[in-house]
Amino acid sequence: MTVLRDINITLKDHILPKIPEFESDSKSIVFDSPAEINPSGNMLSIFLYQIVENGFLRNINHEPIGTTQLKHPPLAIDLYFIFTVYGKNRETELLIIERLMQLFHDTSVLKGDILRGELSTTGNDEIKIIPNNLTFEEINKLWERFPNKPYKLSASYIISPVRIPSAKAPETITRVIERDINLYRKEV
């Protein structure tokens, strides 16, 4: 399974045609850390900086498979991305980040034809794009991870929930198919 890779491909395929400042080739959007980027032209770095298990979906019930098996619940995670814009000039960077934020506002749920790879077949029918409004201190701490790189215009989003199917084999179970009720009359 390639759920995380399919998320990246989905994001790239969703963003690239909607921002005309990017060339139509795939080199305009990269998944590298801002510390590793040497920009050439207009670019967008989509950097996954944190993966957190989704506590709300931790206790999902097993899913029945027919009448004799139960499928183990998936691992549900939240992906924290920072989207960093590189442009030929500051005005272009502002335009690109505005278009990106507008796109995520207009399409706040990734579903249907937008999803790539095996996302739909792995239980990821709908994935939300949630703004992650970092404080000034959080932004500074994040950019401290990229030594010798000046701060660049960025936006942070959480992609959630992302489900990774369990690798455990389904459990075999015995279901109650028929009830046998015996009534006894108590003698008084």
Long-range contacts (C-beta under 8 A, 24 or more apart in sequence): 1-118, 1-122, 1-164, 1-165, 2-117, 2-118, 3-118, 3-119, 3-122, 3-124, 3-162, 3-163, 3-164, 4-48, 4-79, 4-162, 5-117, 6-115, 6-116, 6-117, 6-118, 6-119, 7-79, 7-119, 7-127, 7-159, 7-162, 8-46, 8-48, 9-116, 9-117, 10-110, 10-114, 10-115, 10-116, 10-117, 10-119, 10-127, 11-46, 11-81, 11-159, 12-46, 13-114, 13-116, 14-103, 14-107, 14-110, 14-114, 15-44, 15-46, 15-100, 15-103, 18-99, 18-103, 19-44, 19-96, 19-99, 19-100, 19-103, 21-87, 21-92, 21-95, 21-96, 21-99, 22-96, 33-145, 33-146, 34-82, 34-84, 34-143, 34-146, 34-149, 34-152, 34-154, 35-145, 35-146, 35-147, 35-149, 37-84, 37-86, 39-86, 41-88, 42-86, 42-87, 42-88, 42-92, 42-96, 43-85, 43-86, 43-87, 44-83, 44-84, 44-85, 44-86, 44-96, 44-100, 45-82, 45-83, 45-84, 45-86, 46-81, 46-83, 47-81, 47-82, 47-83, 47-84, 48-79, 48-80, 48-81, 49-80, 49-81, 49-82, 49-142, 49-145, 50-79, 50-80, 51-77, 51-78, 51-79, 51-80, 52-77, 52-78, 52-80, 53-77, 53-78, 54-78, 54-160, 54-161, 57-161, 57-163, 62-171, 65-170, 67-175, 67-177, 68-172, 68-173, 68-174, 68-175, 69-170, 69-171, 69-172, 69-173, 70-170, 70-171, 70-173, 71-166, 71-170, 72-166, 72-168, 72-170, 72-171, 73-166, 74-122, 74-123, 74-163, 74-164, 74-165, 74-166, 75-163, 75-164, 75-166, 76-161, 76-162, 76-163, 76-164, 77-160, 77-161, 77-162, 77-163, 77-164, 78-158, 78-159, 78-160, 78-161, 78-162, 79-158, 79-159, 79-160, 79-162, 80-132, 80-156, 80-157, 80-158, 81-156, 81-157, 81-158, 81-159, 82-142, 82-154, 82-155, 82-156, 83-154, 83-155, 83-156, 83-157, 84-152, 84-153, 84-154, 85-152, 85-153, 85-154, 86-152, 93-152, 93-153, 94-153, 97-153, 97-154, 97-155, 100-155, 101-155, 104-129, 104-131, 104-157, 110-159, 122-163, 122-164, 122-165, 123-163, 123-165, 124-162, 124-163, 127-159, 127-160, 127-161, 127-162, 128-158, 128-159, 128-160, 128-161, 129-157, 129-158, 129-159, 130-157, 130-158, 130-159, 130-160, 131-155, 131-156, 131-157, 131-158, 132-156, 132-157, 132-158
